[in-house]
Amino acid sequence: MAVAGVVNRPQPRELSGRADEMFLNAAYLVASDDTSLIAAVGELDAAYRRLAISFELTGPWPPYNFVEGVEDGE
């Protein structure tokens, strides 16, 4: 579904604003008119909700996760 994907560090509760612990923080690059990721995340959320695991889709976000840049002042 995605052109690219990256796994980021889970955010602490102080940044996420949620009481629940985040165990996955991923970003996926998808076409703006593609709704298949929305449906897939909804299916995952429904399937795992009984195990007290929820999936949340946010965005769209700027594609900064997929831009190569200068790191550490190099």
PQR file with spaces between the fields and no chain letter, atoms N, CA, C, O and H, PARSE charges and radii, in Angstrom:
ATOM       1  N    MET     1       0.806   -1.199    0.000 -0.4000 1.5000
ATOM       2  CA   MET     1       0.000    0.000    0.000 -0.0000 2.0000
ATOM       3  C    MET     1       0.848    1.260    0.000  0.5500 1.7000
ATOM       4  O    MET     1       0.440    2.287   -0.544 -0.5500 1.4000
ATOM       5  N    ALA     2       2.027    1.186    0.609 -0.4000 1.5000
ATOM       6  CA   ALA     2       2.862    2.377    0.761 -0.0000 2.0000
ATOM       7  C    ALA     2       4.044    2.340   -0.203  0.5500 1.7000
ATOM       8  O    ALA     2       4.565    1.275   -0.534 -0.5500 1.4000
ATOM       9  H    ALA     2       2.358    0.352    1.051  0.4000 1.0000
ATOM      10  N    VAL     3       4.449    3.510   -0.639 -0.4000 1.5000
ATOM      11  CA   VAL     3       5.643    3.651   -1.463 -0.0000 2.0000
ATOM      12  C    VAL     3       6.883    3.432   -0.616  0.5500 1.7000
ATOM      13  O    VAL     3       7.875    2.874   -1.085 -0.5500 1.4000
ATOM      14  H    VAL     3       4.026    4.375   -0.370  0.4000 1.0000
ATOM      15  N    ALA     4       6.821    3.876    0.641 -0.4000 1.5000
ATOM      16  CA   ALA     4       7.933    3.728    1.585 -0.0000 2.0000
ATOM      17  C    ALA     4       7.372    3.717    3.000  0.5500 1.7000
ATOM      18  O    ALA     4       6.249    4.155    3.248 -0.5500 1.4000
ATOM      19  H    ALA     4       6.015    4.329    1.021  0.4000 1.0000
ATOM      20  N    GLY     5       8.176    3.212    3.911 -0.4000 1.5000
ATOM      21  CA   GLY     5       7.768    3.195    5.313 -0.0000 2.0000
ATOM      22  C    GLY     5       8.990    3.224    6.206  0.5500 1.7000
ATOM      23  O    GLY     5      10.042    2.690    5.856 -0.5500 1.4000
ATOM      24  H    GLY     5       9.089    2.857    3.710  0.4000 1.0000
ATOM      25  N    VAL     6       8.844    3.847    7.355 -0.4000 1.5000
ATOM      26  CA   VAL     6       9.919    3.892    8.345 -0.0000 2.0000
ATOM      27  C    VAL     6       9.320    3.645    9.729  0.5500 1.7000
ATOM      28  O    VAL     6       8.165    3.980    9.994 -0.5500 1.4000
ATOM      29  H    VAL     6       7.989    4.281    7.640  0.4000 1.0000
ATOM      30  N    VAL     7      10.127    3.057   10.593 -0.4000 1.5000
ATOM      31  CA   VAL     7       9.729    2.870   11.985 -0.0000 2.0000
ATOM      32  C    VAL     7      10.494    3.882   12.819  0.5500 1.7000
ATOM      33  O    VAL     7      11.724    3.909   12.816 -0.5500 1.4000
ATOM      34  H    VAL     7      11.065    2.785   10.377  0.4000 1.0000
ATOM      35  N    ASN     8       9.754    4.705   13.527 -0.4000 1.5000
ATOM      36  CA   ASN     8      10.338    5.711   14.400 -0.0000 2.0000
ATOM      37  C    ASN     8      10.278    5.229   15.848  0.5500 1.7000
ATOM      38  O    ASN     8       9.584    4.263   16.166 -0.5500 1.4000
ATOM      39  H    ASN     8       8.754    4.683   13.529  0.4000 1.0000
ATOM      40  N    ARG     9      11.004    5.905   16.703 -0.4000 1.5000
ATOM      41  CA   ARG     9      10.960    5.583   18.127 -0.0000 2.0000
ATOM      42  C    ARG     9       9.565    5.839   18.673  0.5500 1.7000
ATOM      43  O    ARG     9       8.957    6.859   18.351 -0.5500 1.4000
ATOM      44  H    ARG     9      11.568    6.689   16.445  0.4000 1.0000
ATOM      45  N    PRO    10       9.048    4.936   19.491 -0.5600 1.5000
ATOM      46  CA   PRO    10       7.766    5.226   20.148  0.2800 2.0000
ATOM      47  C    PRO    10       7.883    6.489   20.997  0.5500 1.7000
ATOM      48  O    PRO    10       8.913    6.737   21.624 -0.5500 1.4000
ATOM      49  N    GLN    11       6.831    7.271   21.009 -0.4000 1.5000
ATOM      50  CA   GLN    11       6.828    8.509   21.771 -0.0000 2.0000
ATOM      51  C    GLN    11       6.439    8.236   23.221  0.5500 1.7000
ATOM      52  O    GLN    11       5.564    7.408   23.476 -0.5500 1.4000
ATOM      53  H    GLN    11       5.994    7.071   20.500  0.4000 1.0000
ATOM      54  N    PRO    12       7.072    8.916   24.170 -0.5600 1.5000
ATOM      55  CA   PRO    12       6.679    8.751   25.576  0.2800 2.0000
ATOM      56  C    PRO    12       5.290    9.355   25.805  0.5500 1.7000
ATOM      57  O    PRO    12       4.812   10.160   25.006 -0.5500 1.4000
ATOM      58  N    ARG    13       4.669    8.963   26.880 -0.4000 1.5000
ATOM      59  CA   ARG    13       3.321    9.427   27.205 -0.0000 2.0000
ATOM      60  C    ARG    13       3.245   10.956   27.256  0.5500 1.7000
ATOM      61  O    ARG    13       2.231   11.547   26.884 -0.5500 1.4000
ATOM      62  H    ARG    13       5.058    8.309   27.529  0.4000 1.0000
ATOM      63  N    GLU    14       4.323   11.587   27.720 -0.4000 1.5000
ATOM      64  CA   GLU    14       4.335   13.048   27.832 -0.0000 2.0000
ATOM      65  C    GLU    14       4.182   13.719   26.468  0.5500 1.7000
ATOM      66  O    GLU    14       3.583   14.790   26.372 -0.5500 1.4000
ATOM      67  H    GLU    14       5.146   11.108   28.023  0.4000 1.0000
ATOM      68  N    LEU    15       4.709   13.111   25.429 -0.4000 1.5000
ATOM      69  CA   LEU    15       4.600   13.687   24.085 -0.0000 2.0000
ATOM      70  C    LEU    15       3.342   13.235   23.357  0.5500 1.7000
ATOM      71  O    LEU    15       2.733   14.012   22.621 -0.5500 1.4000
ATOM      72  H    LEU    15       5.196   12.241   25.507  0.4000 1.0000
ATOM      73  N    SER    16       2.953   11.979   23.561 -0.4000 1.5000
ATOM      74  CA   SER    16       1.777   11.473   22.856 -0.0000 2.0000
ATOM      75  C    SER    16       0.480   12.004   23.458  0.5500 1.7000
ATOM      76  O    SER    16      -0.547   12.077   22.783 -0.5500 1.4000
ATOM      77  H    SER    16       3.448   11.348   24.159  0.4000 1.0000
ATOM      78  N    GLY    17       0.541   12.375   24.744 -0.4000 1.5000
ATOM      79  CA   GLY    17      -0.657   12.863   25.401 -0.0000 2.0000
ATOM      80  C    GLY    17      -1.646   11.765   25.762  0.5500 1.7000
ATOM      81  O    GLY    17      -2.800   12.041   26.088 -0.5500 1.4000
ATOM      82  H    GLY    17       1.375   12.316   25.292  0.4000 1.0000
ATOM      83  N    ARG    18      -1.189   10.522   25.700 -0.4000 1.5000
ATOM      84  CA   ARG    18      -2.063    9.384   25.980 -0.0000 2.0000
ATOM      85  C    ARG    18      -1.569    8.643   27.212  0.5500 1.7000
ATOM      86  O    ARG    18      -0.375    8.635   27.512 -0.5500 1.4000
ATOM      87  H    ARG    18      -0.251   10.298   25.434  0.4000 1.0000
ATOM      88  N    ALA    19      -2.497    8.024   27.917 -0.4000 1.5000
ATOM      89  CA   ALA    19      -2.130    7.234   29.091 -0.0000 2.0000
ATOM      90  C    ALA    19      -1.545    5.884   28.686  0.5500 1.7000
ATOM      91  O    ALA    19      -0.766    5.296   29.436 -0.5500 1.4000
ATOM      92  H    ALA    19      -3.467    8.030   27.673  0.4000 1.0000
ATOM      93  N    ASP    20      -1.916    5.392   27.507 -0.4000 1.5000
ATOM      94  CA   ASP    20      -1.441    4.094   27.026 -0.0000 2.0000
ATOM      95  C    ASP    20      -0.008    4.191   26.520  0.5500 1.7000
ATOM      96  O    ASP    20       0.427    5.245   26.058 -0.5500 1.4000
ATOM      97  H    ASP    20      -2.549    5.870   26.898  0.4000 1.0000
ATOM      98  N    GLU    21       0.713    3.093   26.610 -0.4000 1.5000
ATOM      99  CA   GLU    21       2.079    3.037   26.104 -0.0000 2.0000
ATOM     100  C    GLU    21       2.074    2.800   24.600  0.5500 1.7000
ATOM     101  O    GLU    21       1.350    1.936   24.108 -0.5500 1.4000
ATOM     102  H    GLU    21       0.360    2.236   26.985  0.4000 1.0000
ATOM     103  N    MET    22       2.873    3.558   23.877 -0.4000 1.5000
ATOM     104  CA   MET    22       3.013    3.380   22.443 -0.0000 2.0000
ATOM     105  C    MET    22       4.096    2.335   22.200  0.5500 1.7000
ATOM     106  O    MET    22       5.207    2.460   22.715 -0.5500 1.4000
ATOM     107  H    MET    22       3.462    4.260   24.278  0.4000 1.0000
ATOM     108  N    PHE    23       3.777    1.302   21.415 -0.4000 1.5000
ATOM     109  CA   PHE    23       4.790    0.288   21.130 -0.0000 2.0000
ATOM     110  C    PHE    23       5.221    0.296   19.677  0.5500 1.7000
ATOM     111  O    PHE    23       6.191   -0.375   19.327 -0.5500 1.4000
ATOM     112  H    PHE    23       2.875    1.200   20.996  0.4000 1.0000
ATOM     113  N    LEU    24       4.530    1.038   18.820 -0.4000 1.5000
ATOM     114  CA   LEU    24       4.923    1.170   17.422 -0.0000 2.0000
ATOM     115  C    LEU    24       4.610    2.576   16.965  0.5500 1.7000
ATOM     116  O    LEU    24       3.509    3.079   17.187 -0.5500 1.4000
ATOM     117  H    LEU    24       3.742    1.584   19.104  0.4000 1.0000
ATOM     118  N    ASN    25       5.574    3.207   16.329 -0.4000 1.5000
ATOM     119  CA   ASN    25       5.403    4.538   15.757 -0.0000 2.0000
ATOM     120  C    ASN    25       6.007    4.469   14.370  0.5500 1.7000
ATOM     121  O    ASN    25       7.228    4.510   14.216 -0.5500 1.4000
ATOM     122  H    ASN    25       6.469    2.798   16.149  0.4000 1.0000
ATOM     123  N    ALA    26       5.169    4.365   13.376 -0.4000 1.5000
ATOM     124  CA   ALA    26       5.648    4.188   12.009 -0.0000 2.0000
ATOM     125  C    ALA    26       5.050    5.256   11.103  0.5500 1.7000
ATOM     126  O    ALA    26       3.977    5.792   11.381 -0.5500 1.4000
ATOM     127  H    ALA    26       4.178    4.332   13.501  0.4000 1.0000
ATOM     128  N    ALA    27       5.749    5.555   10.028 -0.4000 1.5000
ATOM     129  CA   ALA    27       5.273    6.501    9.028 -0.0000 2.0000
ATOM     130  C    ALA    27       5.295    5.800    7.671  0.5500 1.7000
ATOM     131  O    ALA    27       6.237    5.084    7.334 -0.5500 1.4000
ATOM     132  H    ALA    27       6.621    5.120    9.803  0.4000 1.0000
ATOM     133  N    TYR    28       4.242    6.025    6.914 -0.4000 1.5000
ATOM     134  CA   TYR    28       4.123    5.401    5.594 -0.0000 2.0000
ATOM     135  C    TYR    28       3.836    6.477    4.565  0.5500 1.7000
ATOM     136  O    TYR    28       3.010    7.362    4.785 -0.5500 1.4000
ATOM     137  H    TYR    28       3.477    6.607    7.187  0.4000 1.0000
ATOM     138  N    LEU    29       4.525    6.390    3.446 -0.4000 1.5000
ATOM     139  CA   LEU    29       4.343    7.331    2.356 -0.0000 2.0000
ATOM     140  C    LEU    29       3.334    6.739    1.382  0.5500 1.7000
ATOM     141  O    LEU    29       3.612    5.743    0.714 -0.5500 1.4000
ATOM     142  H    LEU    29       5.197    5.671    3.267  0.4000 1.0000
ATOM     143  N    VAL    30       2.162    7.360    1.309 -0.4000 1.5000
ATOM     144  CA   VAL    30       1.093    6.868    0.434 -0.0000 2.0000
ATOM     145  C    VAL    30       0.569    8.018   -0.418  0.5500 1.7000
ATOM     146  O    VAL    30       0.716    9.188   -0.066 -0.5500 1.4000
ATOM     147  H    VAL    30       1.937    8.168    1.852  0.4000 1.0000
ATOM     148  N    ALA    31      -0.034    7.668   -1.526 -0.4000 1.5000
ATOM     149  CA   ALA    31      -0.649    8.677   -2.391 -0.0000 2.0000
ATOM     150  C    ALA    31      -1.816    9.325   -1.651  0.5500 1.7000
ATOM     151  O    ALA    31      -2.536    8.651   -0.913 -0.5500 1.4000
ATOM     152  H    ALA    31      -0.153    6.718   -1.812  0.4000 1.0000
ATOM     153  N    SER    32      -2.001   10.613   -1.842 -0.4000 1.5000
ATOM     154  CA   SER    32      -3.031   11.345   -1.097 -0.0000 2.0000
ATOM     155  C    SER    32      -4.447   10.859   -1.407  0.5500 1.7000
ATOM     156  O    SER    32      -5.350   11.034   -0.589 -0.5500 1.4000
ATOM     157  H    SER    32      -1.416   11.160   -2.441  0.4000 1.0000
ATOM     158  N    ASP    33      -4.650   10.258   -2.563 -0.4000 1.5000
ATOM     159  CA   ASP    33      -5.994    9.786   -2.919 -0.0000 2.0000
ATOM     160  C    ASP    33      -6.203    8.298   -2.640  0.5500 1.7000
ATOM     161  O    ASP    33      -7.248    7.750   -2.990 -0.5500 1.4000
ATOM     162  H    ASP    33      -3.916   10.116   -3.228  0.4000 1.0000
ATOM     163  N    ASP    34      -5.233    7.642   -2.019 -0.4000 1.5000
ATOM     164  CA   ASP    34      -5.327    6.214   -1.712 -0.0000 2.0000
ATOM     165  C    ASP    34      -5.884    6.032   -0.307  0.5500 1.7000
ATOM     166  O    ASP    34      -5.263    6.459    0.666 -0.5500 1.4000
ATOM     167  H    ASP    34      -4.384    8.088   -1.734  0.4000 1.0000
ATOM     168  N    THR    35      -7.039    5.407   -0.192 -0.4000 1.5000
ATOM     169  CA   THR    35      -7.679    5.209    1.106 -0.0000 2.0000
ATOM     170  C    THR    35      -7.490    3.789    1.636  0.5500 1.7000
ATOM     171  O    THR    35      -8.063    3.442    2.669 -0.5500 1.4000
ATOM     172  H    THR    35      -7.544    5.060   -0.983  0.4000 1.0000
ATOM     173  N    SER    36      -6.711    2.972    0.961 -0.4000 1.5000
ATOM     174  CA   SER    36      -6.554    1.579    1.391 -0.0000 2.0000
ATOM     175  C    SER    36      -5.853    1.465    2.744  0.5500 1.7000
ATOM     176  O    SER    36      -6.140    0.534    3.496 -0.5500 1.4000
ATOM     177  H    SER    36      -6.246    3.253    0.122  0.4000 1.0000
ATOM     178  N    LEU    37      -4.948    2.380    3.074 -0.4000 1.5000
ATOM     179  CA   LEU    37      -4.281    2.335    4.377 -0.0000 2.0000
ATOM     180  C    LEU    37      -5.275    2.636    5.498  0.5500 1.7000
ATOM     181  O    LEU    37      -5.202    2.039    6.573 -0.5500 1.4000
ATOM     182  H    LEU    37      -4.716    3.136    2.463  0.4000 1.0000
ATOM     183  N    ILE    38      -6.187    3.547    5.250 -0.4000 1.5000
ATOM     184  CA   ILE    38      -7.220    3.864    6.236 -0.0000 2.0000
ATOM     185  C    ILE    38      -8.035    2.614    6.551  0.5500 1.7000
ATOM     186  O    ILE    38      -8.297    2.312    7.715 -0.5500 1.4000
ATOM     187  H    ILE    38      -6.245    4.031    4.377  0.4000 1.0000
ATOM     188  N    ALA    39      -8.430    1.897    5.514 -0.4000 1.5000
ATOM     189  CA   ALA    39      -9.208    0.669    5.705 -0.0000 2.0000
ATOM     190  C    ALA    39      -8.394   -0.395    6.433  0.5500 1.7000
ATOM     191  O    ALA    39      -8.918   -1.072    7.317 -0.5500 1.4000
ATOM     192  H    ALA    39      -8.217    2.142    4.568  0.4000 1.0000
ATOM     193  N    ALA    40      -7.129   -0.551    6.077 -0.4000 1.5000
ATOM     194  CA   ALA    40      -6.283   -1.575    6.702 -0.0000 2.0000
ATOM     195  C    ALA    40      -6.071   -1.286    8.183  0.5500 1.7000
ATOM     196  O    ALA    40      -6.109   -2.206    9.001 -0.5500 1.4000
ATOM     197  H    ALA    40      -6.704   -0.001    5.358  0.4000 1.0000
ATOM     198  N    VAL    41      -5.850   -0.032    8.537 -0.4000 1.5000
ATOM     199  CA   VAL    41      -5.663    0.326    9.939 -0.0000 2.0000
ATOM     200  C    VAL    41      -6.960    0.088   10.713  0.5500 1.7000
ATOM     201  O    VAL    41      -6.922   -0.365   11.857 -0.5500 1.4000
ATOM     202  H    VAL    41      -5.819    0.715    7.873  0.4000 1.0000
ATOM     203  N    GLY    42      -8.083    0.381   10.112 -0.4000 1.5000
ATOM     204  CA   GLY    42      -9.370    0.103   10.749 -0.0000 2.0000
ATOM     205  C    GLY    42      -9.575   -1.382   10.998  0.5500 1.7000
ATOM     206  O    GLY    42     -10.085   -1.775   12.047 -0.5500 1.4000
ATOM     207  H    GLY    42      -8.114    0.749    9.183  0.4000 1.0000
ATOM     208  N    GLU    43      -9.181   -2.206   10.037 -0.4000 1.5000
ATOM     209  CA   GLU    43      -9.291   -3.659   10.204 -0.0000 2.0000
ATOM     210  C    GLU    43      -8.366   -4.161   11.317  0.5500 1.7000
ATOM     211  O    GLU    43      -8.765   -5.007   12.117 -0.5500 1.4000
ATOM     212  H    GLU    43      -8.767   -1.887    9.184  0.4000 1.0000
ATOM     213  N    LEU    44      -7.143   -3.647   11.372 -0.4000 1.5000
ATOM     214  CA   LEU    44      -6.219   -4.028   12.443 -0.0000 2.0000
ATOM     215  C    LEU    44      -6.773   -3.624   13.808  0.5500 1.7000
ATOM     216  O    LEU    44      -6.715   -4.397   14.764 -0.5500 1.4000
ATOM     217  H    LEU    44      -6.819   -2.960   10.722  0.4000 1.0000
ATOM     218  N    ASP    45      -7.303   -2.418   13.890 -0.4000 1.5000
ATOM     219  CA   ASP    45      -7.843   -1.946   15.155 -0.0000 2.0000
ATOM     220  C    ASP    45      -8.989   -2.837   15.618  0.5500 1.7000
ATOM     221  O    ASP    45      -9.060   -3.188   16.795 -0.5500 1.4000
ATOM     222  H    ASP    45      -7.350   -1.790   13.113  0.4000 1.0000
ATOM     223  N    ALA    46      -9.879   -3.203   14.718 -0.4000 1.5000
ATOM     224  CA   ALA    46     -11.005   -4.074   15.073 -0.0000 2.0000
ATOM     225  C    ALA    46     -10.530   -5.464   15.486  0.5500 1.7000
ATOM     226  O    ALA    46     -11.068   -6.050   16.425 -0.5500 1.4000
ATOM     227  H    ALA    46      -9.822   -2.918   13.761  0.4000 1.0000
ATOM     228  N    ALA    47      -9.532   -5.991   14.796 -0.4000 1.5000
ATOM     229  CA   ALA    47      -9.051   -7.346   15.069 -0.0000 2.0000
ATOM     230  C    ALA    47      -8.312   -7.458   16.402  0.5500 1.7000
ATOM     231  O    ALA    47      -8.391   -8.495   17.060 -0.5500 1.4000
ATOM     232  H    ALA    47      -9.094   -5.516   14.033  0.4000 1.0000
ATOM     233  N    TYR    48      -7.603   -6.421   16.804 -0.4000 1.5000
ATOM     234  CA   TYR    48      -6.773   -6.490   18.005 -0.0000 2.0000
ATOM     235  C    TYR    48      -7.366   -5.771   19.205  0.5500 1.7000
ATOM     236  O    TYR    48      -6.790   -5.823   20.292 -0.5500 1.4000
ATOM     237  H    TYR    48      -7.539   -5.579   16.269  0.4000 1.0000
ATOM     238  N    ARG    49      -8.473   -5.117   19.043 -0.4000 1.5000
ATOM     239  CA   ARG    49      -9.091   -4.369   20.140 -0.0000 2.0000
ATOM     240  C    ARG    49      -9.372   -5.280   21.335  0.5500 1.7000
ATOM     241  O    ARG    49      -9.235   -4.852   22.482 -0.5500 1.4000
ATOM     242  H    ARG    49      -8.940   -5.075   18.160  0.4000 1.0000
ATOM     243  N    ARG    50      -9.762   -6.530   21.080 -0.4000 1.5000
ATOM     244  CA   ARG    50     -10.068   -7.474   22.176 -0.0000 2.0000
ATOM     245  C    ARG    50      -8.838   -7.803   23.013  0.5500 1.7000
ATOM     246  O    ARG    50      -8.967   -8.293   24.135 -0.5500 1.4000
ATOM     247  H    ARG    50      -9.872   -6.878   20.149  0.4000 1.0000
ATOM     248  N    LEU    51      -7.649   -7.540   22.480 -0.4000 1.5000
ATOM     249  CA   LEU    51      -6.402   -7.764   23.209 -0.0000 2.0000
ATOM     250  C    LEU    51      -5.879   -6.472   23.846  0.5500 1.7000
ATOM     251  O    LEU    51      -4.743   -6.415   24.317 -0.5500 1.4000
ATOM     252  H    LEU    51      -7.545   -7.142   21.569  0.4000 1.0000
ATOM     253  N    ALA    52      -6.717   -5.450   23.853 -0.4000 1.5000
ATOM     254  CA   ALA    52      -6.375   -4.136   24.404 -0.0000 2.0000
ATOM     255  C    ALA    52      -5.245   -3.456   23.634  0.5500 1.7000
ATOM     256  O    ALA    52      -4.455   -2.701   24.201 -0.5500 1.4000
ATOM     257  H    ALA    52      -7.639   -5.496   23.470  0.4000 1.0000
ATOM     258  N    ILE    53      -5.182   -3.740   22.326 -0.4000 1.5000
ATOM     259  CA   ILE    53      -4.224   -3.088   21.431 -0.0000 2.0000
ATOM     260  C    ILE    53      -5.029   -2.257   20.441  0.5500 1.7000
ATOM     261  O    ILE    53      -5.937   -2.765   19.782 -0.5500 1.4000
ATOM     262  H    ILE    53      -5.824   -4.353   21.865  0.4000 1.0000
ATOM     263  N    SER    54      -4.693   -0.991   20.343 -0.4000 1.5000
ATOM     264  CA   SER    54      -5.405   -0.132   19.395 -0.0000 2.0000
ATOM     265  C    SER    54      -4.435    0.411   18.353  0.5500 1.7000
ATOM     266  O    SER    54      -3.245    0.584   18.617 -0.5500 1.4000
ATOM     267  H    SER    54      -3.956   -0.578   20.878  0.4000 1.0000
ATOM     268  N    PHE    55      -4.960    0.669   17.189 -0.4000 1.5000
ATOM     269  CA   PHE    55      -4.192    1.242   16.085 -0.0000 2.0000
ATOM     270  C    PHE    55      -4.828    2.584   15.748  0.5500 1.7000
ATOM     271  O    PHE    55      -6.049    2.702   15.653 -0.5500 1.4000
ATOM     272  H    PHE    55      -5.927    0.528   16.975  0.4000 1.0000
ATOM     273  N    GLU    56      -3.985    3.589   15.568 -0.4000 1.5000
ATOM     274  CA   GLU    56      -4.475    4.931   15.282 -0.0000 2.0000
ATOM     275  C    GLU    56      -3.731    5.484   14.077  0.5500 1.7000
ATOM     276  O    GLU    56      -2.503    5.427   14.001 -0.5500 1.4000
ATOM     277  H    GLU    56      -2.993    3.494   15.645  0.4000 1.0000
ATOM     278  N    LEU    57      -4.487    6.009   13.155 -0.4000 1.5000
ATOM     279  CA   LEU    57      -3.921    6.627   11.955 -0.0000 2.0000
ATOM     280  C    LEU    57      -4.017    8.136   12.113  0.5500 1.7000
ATOM     281  O    LEU    57      -5.086    8.670   12.412 -0.5500 1.4000
ATOM     282  H    LEU    57      -5.484    6.055   13.217  0.4000 1.0000
ATOM     283  N    THR    58      -2.901    8.821   11.910 -0.4000 1.5000
ATOM     284  CA   THR    58      -2.895   10.277   11.960 -0.0000 2.0000
ATOM     285  C    THR    58      -2.310   10.809   10.658  0.5500 1.7000
ATOM     286  O    THR    58      -1.653   10.077    9.918 -0.5500 1.4000
ATOM     287  H    THR    58      -2.033    8.388   11.667  0.4000 1.0000
ATOM     288  N    GLY    59      -2.544   12.047   10.393 -0.4000 1.5000
ATOM     289  CA   GLY    59      -2.000   12.654    9.189 -0.0000 2.0000
ATOM     290  C    GLY    59      -3.119   13.176    8.317  0.5500 1.7000
ATOM     291  O    GLY    59      -4.288   13.091    8.695 -0.5500 1.4000
ATOM     292  H    GLY    59      -3.078   12.642   10.995  0.4000 1.0000
ATOM     293  N    PRO    60      -2.793   13.701    7.182 -0.5600 1.5000
ATOM     294  CA   PRO    60      -1.475   13.621    6.544  0.2800 2.0000
ATOM     295  C    PRO    60      -0.449   14.519    7.231  0.5500 1.7000
ATOM     296  O    PRO    60      -0.771   15.562    7.799 -0.5500 1.4000
ATOM     297  N    TRP    61       0.788   14.068    7.152 -0.4000 1.5000
ATOM     298  CA   TRP    61       1.924   14.778    7.707 -0.0000 2.0000
ATOM     299  C    TRP    61       2.890   15.127    6.581  0.5500 1.7000
ATOM     300  O    TRP    61       2.905   14.459    5.547 -0.5500 1.4000
ATOM     301  H    TRP    61       1.050   13.221    6.690  0.4000 1.0000
ATOM     302  N    PRO    62       3.691   16.160    6.771 -0.5600 1.5000
ATOM     303  CA   PRO    62       4.735   16.452    5.773  0.2800 2.0000
ATOM     304  C    PRO    62       5.651   15.232    5.643  0.5500 1.7000
ATOM     305  O    PRO    62       5.878   14.530    6.629 -0.5500 1.4000
ATOM     306  N    PRO    63       6.169   14.974    4.468 -0.5600 1.5000
ATOM     307  CA   PRO    63       6.971   13.754    4.238  0.2800 2.0000
ATOM     308  C    PRO    63       8.406   13.841    4.760  0.5500 1.7000
ATOM     309  O    PRO    63       9.316   13.306    4.126 -0.5500 1.4000
ATOM     310  N    TYR    64       8.630   14.498    5.892 -0.4000 1.5000
ATOM     311  CA   TYR    64       9.987   14.666    6.409 -0.0000 2.0000
ATOM     312  C    TYR    64      10.662   13.343    6.763  0.5500 1.7000
ATOM     313  O    TYR    64      11.891   13.282    6.797 -0.5500 1.4000
ATOM     314  H    TYR    64       7.891   14.933    6.407  0.4000 1.0000
ATOM     315  N    ASN    65       9.907   12.296    7.025 -0.4000 1.5000
ATOM     316  CA   ASN    65      10.500   10.989    7.323 -0.0000 2.0000
ATOM     317  C    ASN    65      11.170   10.366    6.095  0.5500 1.7000
ATOM     318  O    ASN    65      11.933    9.408    6.218 -0.5500 1.4000
ATOM     319  H    ASN    65       8.909   12.346    6.998  0.4000 1.0000
ATOM     320  N    PHE    66      10.884   10.907    4.927 -0.4000 1.5000
ATOM     321  CA   PHE    66      11.362   10.287    3.692 -0.0000 2.0000
ATOM     322  C    PHE    66      12.316   11.184    2.904  0.5500 1.7000
ATOM     323  O    PHE    66      12.598   10.922    1.735 -0.5500 1.4000
ATOM     324  H    PHE    66      10.264   11.685    4.827  0.4000 1.0000
ATOM     325  N    VAL    67      12.808   12.238    3.546 -0.4000 1.5000
ATOM     326  CA   VAL    67      13.740   13.160    2.900 -0.0000 2.0000
ATOM     327  C    VAL    67      15.106   12.962    3.522  0.5500 1.7000
ATOM     328  O    VAL    67      15.261   13.037    4.740 -0.5500 1.4000
ATOM     329  H    VAL    67      12.579   12.451    4.496  0.4000 1.0000
ATOM     330  N    GLU    68      16.088   12.712    2.687 -0.4000 1.5000
ATOM     331  CA   GLU    68      17.453   12.577    3.195 -0.0000 2.0000
ATOM     332  C    GLU    68      18.006   13.970    3.439  0.5500 1.7000
ATOM     333  O    GLU    68      17.818   14.877    2.629 -0.5500 1.4000
ATOM     334  H    GLU    68      15.962   12.651    1.697  0.4000 1.0000
ATOM     335  N    GLY    69      18.683   14.127    4.551 -0.4000 1.5000
ATOM     336  CA   GLY    69      19.209   15.439    4.880 -0.0000 2.0000
ATOM     337  C    GLY    69      20.516   15.319    5.617  0.5500 1.7000
ATOM     338  O    GLY    69      21.040   14.224    5.821 -0.5500 1.4000
ATOM     339  H    GLY    69      18.835   13.390    5.209  0.4000 1.0000
ATOM     340  N    VAL    70      21.026   16.442    6.005 -0.4000 1.5000
ATOM     341  CA   VAL    70      22.272   16.499    6.744 -0.0000 2.0000
ATOM     342  C    VAL    70      21.973   16.184    8.210  0.5500 1.7000
ATOM     343  O    VAL    70      21.076   16.774    8.814 -0.5500 1.4000
ATOM     344  H    VAL    70      20.600   17.331    5.839  0.4000 1.0000
ATOM     345  N    GLU    71      22.732   15.252    8.768 -0.4000 1.5000
ATOM     346  CA   GLU    71      22.551   14.874   10.161 -0.0000 2.0000
ATOM     347  C    GLU    71      23.801   15.231   10.951  0.5500 1.7000
ATOM     348  O    GLU    71      24.911   15.182   10.422 -0.5500 1.4000
ATOM     349  H    GLU    71      23.460   14.772    8.278  0.4000 1.0000
ATOM     350  N    ASP    72      23.622   15.582   12.193 -0.4000 1.5000
ATOM     351  CA   ASP    72      24.719   15.856   13.114 -0.0000 2.0000
ATOM     352  C    ASP    72      25.665   16.930   12.597  0.5500 1.7000
ATOM     353  O    ASP    72      26.866   16.860   12.857 -0.5500 1.4000
ATOM     354  H    ASP    72      22.720   15.622   12.623  0.4000 1.0000
ATOM     355  N    GLY    73      25.157   17.919   11.874 -0.4000 1.5000
ATOM     356  CA   GLY    73      25.973   19.029   11.432 -0.0000 2.0000
ATOM     357  C    GLY    73      26.966   18.702   10.339  0.5500 1.7000
ATOM     358  O    GLY    73      27.893   19.479   10.107 -0.5500 1.4000
ATOM     359  H    GLY    73      24.181   17.975   11.663  0.4000 1.0000
ATOM     360  N    GLU    74      26.808   17.591    9.666 -0.4000 1.5000
ATOM     361  CA   GLU    74      27.759   17.216    8.605 -0.0000 2.0000
ATOM     362  C    GLU    74      27.537   18.045    7.367  0.5500 1.7000
ATOM     363  O    GLU    74      28.241   17.871    6.372 -0.5500 1.4000
ATOM     364  H    GLU    74      26.056   16.960    9.855  0.4000 1.0000
